[in-house]
Amino acid sequence: HAWGMINGKGGPHWARMIGILLTWLAILVAALLLFWNVWQVYG
């Protein structure tokens, strides 16, 4: 993981948490867009 390599094992974990949050946010946005498209077609 890039953030872990930059900060090192002894560094703070905020960058890793931000990376995880961004990943979950991207998944959530993709799911919402998919749901919106399905709702537009079938709703």
C-alpha positions, 0 to 999 in steps of 0.5 A: 500500500502506497500510504503505508510505504510513505509513512513507514510502519512507525508512522501514524495510521491516519493516511491508511484510514483515509485510504480505507474511507476513500475506498468505501466512499468509492464503492458507495458512490458506485452502488448509488449510481448503479441503483439510480440507473436501475431505478431510472430504467425500471422505475 
